[in-house]
Amino acid sequence: MFSSMKNMFKVPDLRNKIIFTLVVIAIYRIGSNITVPGIDFGQVQVLQREAKAGGVLGFLNLFSGGALTQMAVFALGIMPYITASIIMQLLAVVIPKIEQWQKQGAVGQKKITQWTRYMTVGLAILQATGITYQFHNGFLGRGSAGTNIDLIKKFDVPHVAFIVLTITAGTALVMWLAELITQRGIGNGMSILIFANVVSRMPAQLGTVKAEGGLVDFIGVLVFGVLMILAIVFVEQGQRRIPVQFAKRQVGRRLYGGQSTYIPLKVNQAGVIPIIFASSVLYFPVLLSNVISVKSIVNFINKNLVSPTSLVYILFYGLLIIFFTYFYTAITFDPHQQADIIRKQGGFIPGIRPGAPTEKYLGGILNRITLPGSLFLATIALLPQLALRLRHLNAFPFGGTTVLIAVGVALETMKQIDSQLMMRNYEGFLSK
């Protein structure tokens, strides 16, 4: 392990990439702690105490690494970029032009990236305006006692426009930093910045657990976190390999083909996206409660859908995660398209006829492995909620989303470093 870490810094190119990535992360974390001008810092501290209780505000604060409740320059973090990327992925299913771009290689990907950037800026403007209003007088700026927590000292057009412009510019800078890491650093820039956010909050949350629950709860949470990490690594590495055989064909005097490969279908094909989708859907009723005047509906939402420890919240959360796992998996992996690609390349799955039978076979396997994947995601997401409910804690550092992102990004980054070391005849992390 330590010899492999030494090898990382023996290769000049790899060493420069790692240092560059660390410098960008440091810049990002600095920007996440610089509060936008015109914000009442005393009220910010009150709001941060409210966010520690979890719920909607706690989830939104997760991906910004605490920058949202501080109304920092990077308050929105990388979330608008993620949202724009997901929207472009979904639009590719219904808009033929985007689907054509996906098949054009580097040229098409450049166009998709450009439109993703435009959409990111547009979403950042909308979200910055929304959170500015909400933090002035809305659900996000309401304390547990029902009193408003107003972060904006002067709520007029010039000040609001300046705050929105600052946060939007910060989002554009974060997007640029993420792309810089992808191009000149190690790993996927968007994932690395999310990893930095979610990990940065763990030490403070562990301290809160020890202060509230004592040493027993502290050790219990650490053991629970280690077991979660082991389970996630085991499932994330799990995949069903479908063998594909390519028939031999003769062109002139040469014989081509005859090779065999496989299609890797991961157990958790959808990653952490279903958890993000499910949390976003549960956030809509909370927003609607601010404009709905029916008292019974508002009371139901405030009682059951605001607190993450509510049994109704936990039930809906789990069902939505299972639904969105199937939904996102169906979008990202199309059995019909995959069967068509195999047929055009002259390949076949042993024992299965090309065309419709191959499509049906792939679809059946995908449905079977998606079920345990969805149940695994729901379990990982709900265990922390149940722990909070049973132990009456206000903070839990090993939330399902947090650990899934941290472990997934760490594994992918280690694989990239390992491949770089192996290319230069060094022993890597994963080769032992």
Buried (B, 14 or more C-beta within 10 A) or exposed (E): EEEBEEBBEEBEEBEEBBEBBBEBBEBBBEBBBBBBEBBBEEBBEBBBEBBBBBBBBBBBBBBBBBBBBBBBBBBBBBBBBBBBBBBBBBBBEEEEEBBEBBEEEEEBEEBBEEBBBEBBBEBBBEBBBBBBBBBBBBBBBBEEEEEEBBBBEEBEEEBBEEBBEBBBBBBBBBBEBBBBBBEEBBBBBBBBBBBBBBBBBBEEBBEBBBEBBEEEBBEBBBEBBEEBBEBBBEBBEBBBEBEBBBEEEEEEEEEEBEEEEEBEBBBBBBBBBBBBBBBBBBBEBBBEBBEEEEEEEBEBBBEBBBBBBBEEBBEBBBEBBBBBBBBBBBBEBBBBEBBBEBBEEBBBBEEBEBBEBBBBBBBEBBEEBBEEBBBBBBBBBBBBBEBBBEBEBBBBBBBBBBBBBBBBBBBBBBBBBBEBBEEEEBEBBBEE
